[in-house]
Structure formats: C-alpha cells, structure tokens
Amino acid sequence: MDDFDKHLQALEGRILAQRRVLARLLAHCPDQEWRQLADWLADRQILHDGQEDPGAVPAEGMAQELAMATEFRELADLASRYRREE
C-alpha cells in the first residue's frame, strides 16, 4: 500500500467517525427538531437538476453533488437507526 492509499484510508476513517458522532447527536434531538432535520436531510438526498433519474446520464461536475446526496442519505439512515435503538 502506497502513501496515497494510506492517506485516503485515513481520511475515510475520519469521515466515518465524524458521521457516527453527528448521527448520534441528531438521534438525541427532541421529536419536533428530529422531524425537521429528517425532512431537511431527505430533501437533500435528491438532486434537483431536472432529471427524473439522477445519475442516469453522468454530467460533468456532478460527482460532488452525488457524493453529498449519498452522504445525506447515509447520515439520515444512521441517525434513524440510532434513534430506534434508544
């Protein structure tokens, strides 16, 4: 494994740790705030670019937007799971 791969794995590990901390914090929100946050996260999981099937036709410069939409979904899913566990 070269230095770039080690660096990339370290960054991914740090991002996953931050996602878990943030999801735990979100899971502890009171019900009304939780619903608002869940709606906000759900709205950001869908690209509003006019396509019916986002990602069906790759567009230049969409990688960051797709990654953000995926992260919002994964964060919402994890926070929901943590909330159900409590």
C-alpha positions as CSV (number, residue, x, y, z in Angstrom):
1,M,0.0,0.0,0.0
2,D,1.5,3.3,-1.0
3,D,1.3,6.6,0.9
4,F,-1.6,7.9,-1.2
5,D,-3.7,4.8,-0.3
6,K,-2.8,5.1,3.4
7,H,-3.8,8.8,3.3
8,L,-7.0,8.0,1.6
9,Q,-7.9,5.3,4.1
10,A,-7.1,7.7,7.0
11,L,-9.4,10.4,5.5
12,E,-12.2,7.9,5.0
13,G,-11.8,6.7,8.6
14,R,-12.0,10.2,9.9
15,I,-15.1,11.0,7.8
16,L,-16.8,7.8,9.0
17,A,-16.1,8.7,12.7
18,Q,-17.5,12.2,12.2
19,R,-20.6,10.8,10.5
20,R,-21.2,8.5,13.5
21,V,-20.8,11.3,16.1
22,L,-23.1,13.6,14.1
23,A,-25.7,10.8,13.7
24,R,-25.6,10.2,17.5
25,L,-26.2,13.9,18.1
26,L,-29.0,14.1,15.7
27,A,-30.6,10.9,17.2
28,H,-30.9,12.7,20.5
29,C,-32.9,15.7,19.2
30,P,-36.4,16.2,20.6
31,D,-39.2,14.9,18.4
32,Q,-40.1,18.2,16.7
33,E,-36.5,19.1,15.8
34,W,-35.9,15.5,14.7
35,R,-38.8,15.6,12.2
36,Q,-37.5,19.0,10.8
37,L,-33.9,17.6,10.5
38,A,-35.2,14.4,8.9
39,D,-37.2,16.3,6.4
40,W,-34.2,18.6,5.7
41,L,-31.9,15.6,5.1
42,A,-34.5,13.8,3.0
43,D,-34.8,16.9,0.7
44,R,-31.0,16.9,0.2
45,Q,-30.9,13.3,-0.8
46,I,-32.5,14.1,-4.2
47,L,-30.7,16.2,-6.8
48,H,-32.9,18.9,-8.1
49,D,-31.4,19.2,-11.5
50,G,-34.5,18.5,-13.6
51,Q,-33.6,14.8,-14.3
52,E,-36.1,12.2,-13.4
53,D,-33.4,9.7,-12.7
54,P,-30.3,11.5,-11.3
55,G,-27.1,9.8,-12.3
56,A,-28.6,8.1,-15.3
57,V,-26.7,10.4,-17.6
58,P,-23.4,11.4,-16.0
59,A,-22.9,15.1,-16.2
60,E,-19.6,17.0,-15.8
61,G,-19.1,18.3,-12.3
62,M,-21.8,16.2,-10.7
63,A,-19.5,13.9,-8.6
64,Q,-19.5,16.3,-5.6
65,E,-23.3,16.7,-5.7
66,L,-23.9,13.0,-6.0
67,A,-21.5,12.4,-3.1
68,M,-23.3,14.9,-0.9
69,A,-26.7,13.4,-1.7
70,T,-25.3,10.0,-0.7
71,E,-23.8,11.3,2.5
72,F,-27.1,13.0,3.5
73,R,-28.9,9.6,2.9
74,E,-26.3,7.7,4.9
75,L,-26.3,10.2,7.7
76,A,-30.2,10.1,7.9
77,D,-30.2,6.3,7.8
78,L,-27.6,6.0,10.6
79,A,-29.3,8.7,12.8
80,S,-32.7,6.9,12.3
81,R,-31.1,3.6,13.3
82,Y,-29.5,5.1,16.4
83,R,-32.8,6.7,17.3
84,R,-34.7,3.4,17.1
85,E,-32.1,1.8,19.3
86,E,-32.7,4.2,22.2
